[in-house]
Amino acid sequence: MSPSTRRLAAGHRLRRWLSRIGSLCLLAILWGANPSRSPAQAPLPPAAMAVIEAPEYRHSLWGILVVDLETGESLHDINGDKLFTPASVTKLFSVAAALEGLGPDHRFETPVVRRGDVDSQGVLRGDLVLLASGDPTLGGRTLADGTIAFTNNDHTYANGSEKGALTSPNPLAGLNELARQVAQSGIRQVTGKVLVDHRLFDEESSTGSGPSRVSPILVNDNLIDLTIAPTQPGQTALLDTRPEARFLRIDNRLETAPAGTPLTVTLNLASPHELIVSGRIAADSRSVLRVAEMPHPASFARSLWIEALERAGVRIAASPLAMQEDAEFPGERGELARLPVVARLQSPPLSENARLILKVSHNLHASTLPLLLAARDGGKTLAQGLHRQHDRLQSLGVDVETISFGGGAGGSQADCVTPRATVQLLRSMHRHRAAAAYREALPVLGVDGTLAEVVPADSPARGRVQAKTGTYFWENTLNRRYLLTSKSLAGYLQAASGRRLAFALFLNRAHIEKAGDTAIAGKALGRICEALHAAH
């Protein structure tokens, strides 16, 4: 071979080598851009790809994992092992841990005890104490068939939405039943204290929007519901309150304004017993719901409890206006629990509470779940409850070392999960003794709860997806808009072929113009579900 031929051959070998290196570099770049996708992983259906590649999500992060529910075969995986902000998908974990730790058939029992003797005239010369059990609804949402009522837009979110709605049961039904039993026991008068023992666990802040205080005593979610309706321009608007509470004085300063006037409502709790309501409602407006949180749950419940007793014909010496102090308790909680029981309220099964929490994404009740786990074992703090939740999730086969939680509802900045851990949980709960309760508690795509309006009525996927939504956003003050920190969806999907899938979809960090645009991202996740339904 001549020198020139040898140089030509060497040049060909160099070019082939450089070409091979270039291809390897290109593969490395693509692999780095999507590190969690296996080279053999099937791409998402084109309609789903169109969603995640949309211009509005060019700065966003996506985490997607779709598996066969029965076999665990991975069908689509994008960043399946990366941490994402889950928002209210957190509730999938909190509810699962509670169903595992307490059982789907667990019922809360709220007793009323007396400290002192009852004479022949029915006079209790002593104290009457309601022992709060952590029952999230305390009979105030129970329907005649024993189920817990919900609306697709819960009243706890009414201050941030025009869609908030009330359920039909009387929120004081549980207290009224306890009062009826007290009277039936022969007590006609109480000369001592009337108290609500709320020492089951420590009060904490809710880790989500809505009511801010987590307490073992919850009456109407510790809210006063205010239904506002217009009259004639220039006149005072109508204001209807629920529950009825004589101890609370409401100063109605709401004005009916000309048609088309934007709604403004300001709530100012001037004292524990005085609420000032001001603002304007347009004459052509429909009625709207607003809620006022009562800052002292035990004192709020005590006032309503005294009023319920009086309605039942029991004379009470104590005033409902007094603020309850813990120093008033005549003994430790354990001592009180051994006193004679004069009334007892039993709740529907925990599976019903799970249904309420997941269907409407009830932050207050979800925040209570870790504390209930703590209380079951004699604990009192959120930290103790989360440690127990860790153990329950681990027993369910979730890789708990890959995730992080700071609360039960999804509003803690410490909340992070991977798509893989989420799907692990879903597959485990599919085989759990509470599988039916867990699945039936989830919102149904296009049918109810937080998924009611995500797809059109004629969507092929309507009714074929049962999943938990999540939404978390902050005001982007710099740009006078908002940052959608998380829009997420995880649950079960039945494909057009009949194949059953478990999936987790996480969209993190998307720019939106206004708070209401979170619904646009929710519909985008709905379109991904439609694409998965059609493709499998």
C-alpha positions as CSV (number, residue, x, y, z in Angstrom):
1,M,0.0,0.0,0.0
2,S,1.4,3.4,-1.0
3,P,1.9,6.2,1.5
4,S,-1.0,8.1,-0.2
5,T,-3.3,5.0,0.0
6,R,-2.3,4.5,3.7
7,R,-3.1,8.2,4.4
8,L,-6.5,7.8,2.6
9,A,-7.4,4.7,4.6
10,A,-6.4,6.3,7.9
11,G,-8.6,9.3,7.0
12,H,-11.6,7.0,6.5
13,R,-10.9,5.3,9.8
14,L,-10.7,8.7,11.5
15,R,-13.9,9.9,10.0
16,R,-15.7,6.7,11.0
17,W,-14.3,7.1,14.6
18,L,-15.4,10.7,14.8
19,S,-18.8,9.8,13.4
20,R,-19.2,7.1,16.0
21,I,-18.1,9.5,18.8
22,G,-20.6,12.0,17.5
23,S,-23.4,9.5,17.6
24,L,-22.5,8.5,21.2
25,C,-22.4,12.1,22.2
26,L,-25.8,12.7,20.7
27,L,-27.2,9.7,22.6
28,A,-25.6,11.0,25.8
29,I,-27.2,14.4,25.3
30,L,-30.6,12.8,24.7
31,W,-30.2,10.5,27.7
32,G,-29.2,13.4,29.9
33,A,-32.2,15.4,28.8
34,N,-34.5,12.5,29.9
35,P,-32.5,10.5,32.4
36,S,-35.3,8.3,33.7
37,R,-36.5,6.9,30.4
38,S,-35.2,3.5,29.4
39,P,-33.9,3.3,25.8
40,A,-36.5,0.6,25.2
41,Q,-39.3,2.6,26.8
42,A,-42.3,3.2,24.5
43,P,-42.9,6.9,23.8
44,L,-46.1,8.6,25.0
45,P,-49.0,8.6,22.5
46,P,-48.7,11.5,20.1
47,A,-51.7,13.3,21.7
48,A,-50.0,13.1,25.1
49,M,-46.7,14.3,23.6
50,A,-48.5,17.3,22.1
51,V,-49.6,18.3,25.6
52,I,-46.2,18.1,27.3
53,E,-44.4,19.8,24.4
54,A,-46.9,22.7,24.3
55,P,-45.2,26.1,24.3
56,E,-46.8,27.1,27.7
57,Y,-44.8,24.2,29.3
58,R,-41.4,24.8,27.8
59,H,-40.0,25.9,31.1
60,S,-41.8,23.1,33.1
61,L,-40.8,19.8,34.5
62,W,-42.7,16.6,33.8
63,G,-42.8,13.4,35.7
64,I,-44.8,10.6,34.2
65,L,-45.0,6.9,35.0
66,V,-47.6,4.5,33.6
67,V,-47.6,0.8,34.4
68,D,-49.8,-2.2,33.9
69,L,-51.8,-2.5,37.1
70,E,-51.6,-6.2,37.4
71,T,-48.1,-7.1,36.1
72,G,-46.3,-3.9,36.9
73,E,-44.9,-3.7,33.4
74,S,-43.7,-0.1,32.7
75,L,-45.3,1.4,29.7
76,H,-44.2,5.0,29.8
77,D,-41.6,6.5,32.1
78,I,-40.4,10.1,32.1
79,N,-38.4,11.1,35.1
80,G,-40.0,8.3,37.1
81,D,-37.4,8.4,39.8
82,K,-37.1,12.2,40.2
83,L,-38.8,14.1,43.0
84,F,-41.8,16.3,42.2
85,T,-44.0,18.6,44.3
86,P,-47.2,16.5,44.6
87,A,-49.7,19.0,45.9
88,S,-52.8,17.2,47.0
89,V,-51.7,13.9,45.5
90,T,-50.1,13.7,49.0
91,K,-53.6,12.7,50.2
92,L,-53.2,9.4,48.4
93,F,-50.4,8.6,50.9
94,S,-52.1,10.0,54.0
95,V,-55.4,8.2,53.3
96,A,-53.7,4.9,52.5
97,A,-51.7,5.1,55.7
98,A,-54.8,5.8,57.7
99,L,-56.8,2.9,56.1
100,E,-53.8,0.7,56.8
101,G,-53.3,1.9,60.4
102,L,-56.9,2.4,61.5
103,G,-58.8,0.1,59.1
104,P,-61.5,1.0,56.6
105,D,-64.2,0.0,59.2
106,H,-62.8,2.2,62.0
107,R,-65.5,4.3,63.6
108,F,-65.0,7.4,65.8
109,E,-66.8,7.3,69.1
110,T,-67.4,10.5,70.9
111,P,-68.6,10.1,74.4
112,V,-70.1,12.5,76.9
113,V,-69.3,11.9,80.6
114,R,-70.6,13.3,83.8
115,R,-68.5,14.2,86.9
116,G,-70.9,14.2,89.8
117,D,-74.2,12.7,90.8
118,V,-77.7,13.2,89.3
119,D,-80.4,13.7,91.9
120,S,-84.0,12.6,91.8
121,Q,-85.0,15.9,90.0
122,G,-82.5,15.3,87.2
123,V,-80.0,17.9,88.5
124,L,-76.4,17.0,87.8
125,R,-74.4,18.7,90.6
126,G,-71.1,18.6,88.7
127,D,-69.7,18.8,85.2
128,L,-70.6,17.5,81.8
129,V,-67.7,16.8,79.5
130,L,-67.7,15.9,75.8
131,L,-64.5,14.0,74.9
132,A,-63.5,14.9,71.4
133,S,-62.4,11.8,69.4
134,G,-61.0,13.4,66.3
135,D,-64.2,12.7,64.3
136,P,-63.8,15.0,61.3
137,T,-67.6,15.5,60.7
138,L,-69.2,14.8,64.1
139,G,-72.5,13.8,62.5
140,G,-72.8,17.0,60.6
141,R,-72.5,15.5,57.1
142,T,-74.2,12.1,57.7
143,L,-77.0,11.2,55.3
144,A,-80.0,8.9,56.1
145,D,-78.2,6.0,54.5
146,G,-75.2,6.4,56.7
147,T,-72.9,7.9,54.1
148,I,-71.1,11.2,54.4
149,A,-72.3,14.0,52.1
150,F,-70.1,16.0,49.8
151,T,-70.4,18.5,47.0
152,N,-68.0,18.8,44.1
153,N,-66.9,22.2,45.4
154,D,-66.6,22.0,49.2
155,H,-67.5,24.9,51.4
156,T,-64.0,25.0,52.9
157,Y,-62.8,26.5,49.7
158,A,-65.7,29.0,49.2
159,N,-63.6,32.1,49.9
160,G,-61.4,31.4,46.9
161,S,-64.2,30.3,44.5
162,E,-67.6,31.2,43.3
163,K,-68.6,27.5,43.2
164,G,-68.5,26.6,46.9
165,A,-71.6,24.8,48.0
166,L,-73.2,23.4,51.2
167,T,-74.2,19.9,51.9
168,S,-77.8,19.1,52.9
169,P,-77.4,17.6,56.5
170,N,-77.6,19.9,59.5
171,P,-74.0,20.5,60.7
172,L,-75.3,20.4,64.3
173,A,-76.9,17.0,63.9
174,G,-74.3,15.2,65.9
175,L,-74.4,17.7,68.8
176,N,-78.2,17.6,68.7
177,E,-78.1,13.8,69.0
178,L,-75.7,13.8,71.9
179,A,-77.9,16.4,73.6
180,R,-81.0,14.3,73.1
181,Q,-79.2,11.3,74.7
182,V,-78.1,13.4,77.7
183,A,-81.7,14.5,78.3
184,Q,-82.9,10.9,77.8
185,S,-80.4,9.8,80.5
186,G,-82.4,11.8,83.0
187,I,-80.3,14.9,83.2
188,R,-82.5,18.0,83.3
189,Q,-80.0,20.6,84.7
190,V,-76.2,21.0,84.9
191,T,-75.0,23.2,87.8
192,G,-71.3,22.8,87.0
193,K,-69.1,23.3,83.9
194,V,-69.9,22.2,80.4
195,L,-66.6,21.4,78.6
196,V,-65.2,20.0,75.4
197,D,-62.0,18.0,76.1
198,H,-59.8,18.5,73.0
199,R,-56.7,17.0,74.5
200,L,-56.6,13.9,72.2
201,F,-53.7,15.4,70.2
202,D,-52.0,18.7,69.9
203,E,-53.6,21.4,67.7
204,E,-51.6,22.0,64.6
205,S,-51.7,24.2,61.5
206,S,-53.4,22.7,58.5
207,T,-51.0,22.0,55.6
208,G,-53.2,23.3,52.9
209,S,-55.7,26.0,52.0
210,G,-59.0,26.3,53.8
211,P,-59.4,26.3,57.6
212,S,-56.1,26.8,59.3
213,R,-56.4,24.9,62.6
214,V,-56.3,21.1,63.0
215,S,-58.1,20.1,66.2
216,P,-59.6,16.9,67.7
217,I,-63.0,18.7,67.8
218,L,-64.5,19.7,64.5
219,V,-68.0,21.1,64.1
220,N,-68.8,22.2,60.5
221,D,-65.0,22.3,59.9
222,N,-64.9,25.1,62.6
223,L,-66.6,27.4,60.1
224,I,-69.6,29.7,60.0
225,D,-71.1,29.5,56.5
226,L,-72.4,32.8,55.1
227,T,-74.8,32.7,52.1
228,I,-75.0,36.2,50.5
229,A,-77.8,37.2,48.2
230,P,-78.6,40.6,46.6
231,T,-81.7,42.7,47.1
232,Q,-82.2,46.1,45.4
233,P,-79.3,48.5,44.6
234,G,-78.5,50.6,47.6
235,Q,-80.1,48.3,50.1
236,T,-78.5,45.9,52.5
237,A,-77.8,42.4,51.0
238,L,-79.4,39.3,52.5
239,L,-77.1,37.2,54.8
240,D,-78.0,33.7,55.9
241,T,-75.7,31.9,58.4
242,R,-75.1,28.3,59.2
243,P,-74.9,26.7,61.7
244,E,-77.3,28.9,63.8
245,A,-75.3,30.2,66.8
246,R,-76.8,32.5,69.3
247,F,-73.4,33.2,70.8
248,L,-72.2,34.9,67.6
249,R,-73.3,38.4,66.7
250,I,-73.0,39.3,63.0
251,D,-73.0,42.9,61.9
252,N,-74.2,42.8,58.2
253,R,-72.6,45.8,56.3
254,L,-73.1,44.2,52.9
255,E,-74.5,46.5,50.2
256,T,-76.4,45.6,47.1
257,A,-74.7,47.4,44.2
258,P,-75.7,48.1,40.6
259,A,-75.7,45.2,38.1
260,G,-72.3,44.2,36.9
261,T,-70.4,45.4,40.0
262,P,-67.6,43.1,41.0
263,L,-68.1,41.1,44.1
264,T,-66.2,42.1,47.3
265,V,-66.7,40.5,50.7
266,T,-64.6,41.3,53.8
267,L,-64.9,39.2,56.9
268,N,-63.6,40.7,60.2
269,L,-63.8,38.8,63.4
270,A,-63.8,41.7,65.9
271,S,-63.9,39.3,68.8
272,P,-64.6,35.6,69.4
273,H,-68.3,36.5,69.4
274,E,-68.6,39.4,66.9
275,L,-68.2,39.1,63.1
276,I,-68.4,42.1,60.8
277,V,-69.3,41.3,57.2
278,S,-68.9,44.1,54.6
279,G,-68.6,44.5,50.9
280,R,-70.7,44.7,47.7
281,I,-72.7,42.2,45.7
282,A,-74.3,43.1,42.3
283,A,-78.0,43.2,42.0
284,D,-77.9,40.7,39.1
285,S,-75.6,38.3,41.0
286,R,-76.6,34.8,42.1
287,S,-76.2,34.0,45.8
288,V,-72.6,33.3,46.8
289,L,-71.1,31.4,49.7
290,R,-68.3,32.7,52.0
291,V,-67.0,31.1,55.3
292,A,-65.6,32.6,58.5
293,E,-63.2,30.5,60.5
294,M,-63.7,30.4,64.2
295,P,-60.2,30.7,65.8
296,H,-60.8,28.6,68.9
297,P,-62.3,25.2,67.9
298,A,-62.9,24.0,71.4
299,S,-64.7,27.2,72.6
300,F,-66.7,27.3,69.3
301,A,-67.8,23.7,69.8
302,R,-68.6,24.3,73.5
303,S,-70.8,27.2,72.7
304,L,-72.7,25.2,70.1
305,W,-72.9,22.2,72.5
306,I,-74.4,24.3,75.3
307,E,-77.0,25.6,72.8
308,A,-77.8,22.1,71.7
309,L,-78.3,21.0,75.3
310,E,-80.7,23.9,75.9
311,R,-82.7,23.0,72.8
312,A,-83.0,19.5,74.2
313,G,-84.5,20.9,77.4
314,V,-81.4,20.7,79.6
315,R,-80.9,23.8,81.7
316,I,-77.2,24.9,81.8
317,A,-75.7,27.2,84.4
318,A,-72.6,27.9,82.3
319,S,-72.6,30.6,79.7
320,P,-72.0,29.8,76.0
321,L,-70.1,33.1,75.7
322,A,-67.2,32.0,78.0
323,M,-63.9,31.0,76.4
324,Q,-62.9,27.6,77.5
325,E,-59.5,27.3,79.2
326,D,-57.6,24.0,79.6
327,A,-57.1,24.7,83.3
328,E,-60.8,24.2,83.8
329,F,-60.6,20.4,83.1
330,P,-61.4,18.4,86.3
331,G,-58.7,15.8,85.8
332,E,-56.6,14.2,83.1
333,R,-58.2,12.9,79.9
334,G,-57.7,9.3,81.0
335,E,-59.4,10.0,84.3
336,L,-62.4,11.6,82.6
337,A,-62.7,8.7,80.1
338,R,-63.5,6.4,83.1
339,L,-66.4,8.5,84.3
340,P,-70.0,7.5,83.7
341,V,-71.0,7.9,80.0
342,V,-74.4,9.6,79.5
343,A,-74.2,9.9,75.6
344,R,-72.2,8.5,72.8
345,L,-72.0,9.4,69.1
346,Q,-70.6,6.8,66.6
347,S,-69.4,8.0,63.2
348,P,-69.8,6.3,59.8
349,P,-66.8,4.1,58.9
350,L,-63.4,5.6,58.1
351,S,-63.9,4.6,54.4
352,E,-66.6,7.4,54.2
353,N,-64.1,9.9,55.6
354,A,-61.6,8.8,53.0
355,R,-64.2,9.3,50.3
356,L,-64.9,12.9,51.5
357,I,-61.2,13.7,51.7
358,L,-60.2,12.4,48.3
359,K,-63.3,13.4,46.3
360,V,-63.1,17.1,47.3
361,S,-59.5,17.3,48.4
362,H,-60.4,18.2,52.0
363,N,-57.2,19.7,53.4
364,L,-58.4,20.1,57.0
365,H,-59.4,16.5,57.3
366,A,-56.3,15.2,55.5
367,S,-54.1,17.2,57.8
368,T,-55.8,15.4,60.7
369,L,-54.9,11.9,59.5
370,P,-51.3,11.7,60.8
371,L,-52.4,13.0,64.2
372,L,-55.1,10.3,64.4
373,L,-52.4,7.7,63.7
374,A,-50.3,9.2,66.5
375,A,-53.3,9.3,68.9
376,R,-54.0,5.6,68.3
377,D,-50.7,4.8,69.9
378,G,-50.8,7.4,72.6
379,G,-48.9,10.1,70.7
380,K,-50.0,13.7,70.3
381,T,-47.8,15.4,67.8
382,L,-47.6,15.7,64.0
383,A,-44.1,14.5,64.0
384,Q,-45.1,11.3,65.8
385,G,-48.0,10.9,63.4
386,L,-45.7,11.2,60.3
387,H,-43.3,8.7,61.8
388,R,-46.1,6.2,62.1
389,Q,-47.2,7.1,58.6
390,H,-43.7,6.3,57.4
391,D,-44.0,2.8,58.9
392,R,-47.4,2.2,57.4
393,L,-46.3,3.3,53.9
394,Q,-43.2,1.1,54.2
395,S,-45.4,-1.9,55.1
396,L,-47.4,-1.1,51.9
397,G,-44.2,-1.5,49.8
398,V,-43.6,2.1,49.2
399,D,-39.9,3.1,48.9
400,V,-40.2,5.7,51.7
401,E,-36.6,6.7,51.5
402,T,-37.2,8.3,48.1
403,I,-40.0,10.7,49.3
404,S,-40.6,13.5,51.8
405,F,-43.7,14.7,53.7
406,G,-44.2,17.6,56.1
407,G,-47.9,17.2,56.6
408,G,-51.0,15.2,55.5
409,A,-52.7,17.5,52.9
410,G,-50.1,18.5,50.4
411,G,-49.4,22.1,51.3
412,S,-46.1,21.7,53.1
413,Q,-42.9,22.8,51.3
414,A,-41.3,19.5,52.4
415,D,-43.8,17.4,50.4
416,C,-42.0,15.7,47.5
417,V,-42.7,12.3,45.9
418,T,-41.5,10.4,42.8
419,P,-43.8,9.0,40.2
420,R,-42.5,5.5,41.0
421,A,-43.3,5.7,44.7
422,T,-46.8,6.9,43.8
423,V,-47.4,4.0,41.5
424,Q,-46.0,1.6,44.1
425,L,-48.6,2.9,46.5
426,L,-51.4,2.6,43.9
427,R,-50.5,-1.0,43.0
428,S,-50.2,-2.0,46.7
429,M,-53.6,-0.5,47.6
430,H,-55.1,-2.3,44.6
431,R,-54.3,-5.6,46.5
432,H,-55.1,-4.2,50.0
433,R,-58.1,-5.2,52.1
434,A,-59.3,-1.6,51.7
435,A,-58.9,-1.7,47.9
436,A,-62.5,-1.1,47.1
437,A,-62.8,1.7,49.7
438,Y,-59.7,3.4,48.4
439,R,-60.6,3.2,44.7
440,E,-64.2,4.3,45.3
441,A,-63.0,7.3,47.3
442,L,-61.2,8.7,44.3
443,P,-62.7,11.4,42.0
444,V,-64.0,10.0,38.7
445,L,-62.9,11.7,35.5
446,G,-65.8,13.8,34.1
447,V,-68.2,12.6,36.8
448,D,-67.6,14.0,40.3
449,G,-65.3,15.6,42.9
450,T,-62.3,17.6,41.6
451,L,-62.4,15.8,38.3
452,A,-66.0,16.6,37.5
453,E,-65.2,19.3,34.9
454,V,-61.8,18.2,33.5
455,V,-63.1,16.5,30.3
456,P,-66.2,17.0,28.2
457,A,-69.3,14.9,28.7
458,D,-68.6,13.0,25.4
459,S,-65.0,12.1,26.3
460,P,-64.2,8.4,25.7
461,A,-62.3,8.4,28.9
462,R,-65.2,9.8,31.0
463,G,-65.8,7.5,33.9
464,R,-62.7,5.4,33.1
465,V,-60.3,7.2,35.3
466,Q,-60.3,7.2,39.2
467,A,-57.6,9.5,40.4
468,K,-56.5,12.2,42.9
469,T,-55.8,15.7,41.7
470,G,-53.3,18.2,43.1
471,T,-52.9,21.9,42.6
472,Y,-50.4,24.2,44.2
473,F,-49.5,27.8,43.1
474,W,-47.8,31.0,44.3
475,E,-48.2,34.6,43.3
476,N,-45.4,35.6,40.9
477,T,-45.2,39.2,42.2
478,L,-42.3,40.1,40.0
479,N,-44.3,39.5,36.8
480,R,-47.8,40.2,38.2
481,R,-49.0,36.7,37.5
482,Y,-48.7,33.3,39.1
483,L,-46.4,30.3,39.2
484,L,-48.2,26.9,39.1
485,T,-45.8,25.0,41.4
486,S,-47.7,21.7,40.8
487,K,-50.6,20.3,38.8
488,S,-50.7,16.6,39.4
489,L,-52.9,13.6,38.9
490,A,-52.4,10.0,40.0
491,G,-54.7,6.9,40.1
492,Y,-56.2,4.1,38.0
493,L,-57.2,4.1,34.3
494,Q,-59.1,1.6,32.3
495,A,-57.9,1.7,28.7
496,A,-60.2,1.2,25.7
497,S,-59.0,-2.4,25.4
498,G,-60.0,-3.1,29.0
499,R,-56.4,-3.1,30.2
500,R,-56.1,-1.6,33.6
501,L,-53.3,0.9,34.3
502,A,-51.8,2.7,37.3
503,F,-50.4,6.1,36.5
504,A,-48.8,9.2,38.0
505,L,-48.6,12.5,36.2
506,F,-46.7,15.5,37.6
507,L,-46.4,18.9,36.0
508,N,-44.2,21.3,38.1
509,R,-43.4,24.9,37.5
510,A,-45.6,26.4,34.8
511,H,-46.3,30.1,34.3
512,I,-50.0,31.1,34.4
513,E,-51.6,34.5,34.1
514,K,-54.3,34.1,36.8
515,A,-55.2,31.7,39.6
516,G,-58.1,30.3,37.6
517,D,-55.7,29.1,34.9
518,T,-54.9,26.1,37.1
519,A,-58.0,24.6,35.5
520,I,-56.4,24.8,32.1
521,A,-53.5,22.7,33.3
522,G,-55.9,20.3,34.8
523,K,-57.6,19.8,31.4
524,A,-54.2,19.2,29.9
525,L,-53.7,16.3,32.3
526,G,-57.2,15.1,31.3
527,R,-56.1,15.0,27.7
528,I,-53.1,12.9,28.6
529,C,-55.5,10.5,30.3
530,E,-57.7,10.4,27.1
531,A,-54.6,9.6,25.0
532,L,-53.5,6.8,27.4
533,H,-57.1,5.4,27.3
534,A,-57.1,5.4,23.5
535,A,-53.6,4.0,23.1
536,H,-53.9,0.9,25.3
